[in-house]
Amino acid sequence: MIKNIVYLLIVYLLSSCIAKDKFFLNQYSKFEETVYGLKMNGAYSIEKINENSFYLLDTALVAIAYAEETQFEFDFGVNFRNNPIFDLYLRTTPKDFKDNSENIRIEINSQSSKVNIYQGDKILKELSYNFNSELKRFVIKNYEKKIKVSVDCDDIFVYKTELPLTEYLIFRNNTKDSVEISSLTVRK
């Protein structure tokens, strides 16, 4: 009996040592690069669906990174059934995210069919985009001084910037509903 209690206590202590703010995508895939995730505002801010998909829960703030390089292409789907409102941040890190206003922010509002792109407080581009309450494919290319954002093969934003490269893409959910991010992959 004592052995069982000691065993359970050891298992409990070891399981509490696991970092609950980190997660991995494509970790077991032979064909995809591993994507590292950091839950920036709580251990329960995402729910993994499978090896390359997750839900951003209400008001989640999550950083994903490709640790091998700062030049990358993220490719993922967003399900617009619940009319999500969310932001994507480029050229920033989780460490200086709160203090750093000089980053690229892509504000996606499917309720008003708008996409606004900012660098700090300066608006770089405003556009209308009909999301049609369906799955849309996003491709974000982050190379040297160039950023390119595409939605379903439509280039919605191409921009040259002097901001330094980082390996992070940060998601912020701005609603109480969850946002489904699916089939997330990264390419060099």
Order of alpha helices (4+ residues) and beta strands (2+ residues): alpha-beta-beta-beta-beta-beta-beta-beta-beta-beta-beta-beta-beta-beta-beta-beta
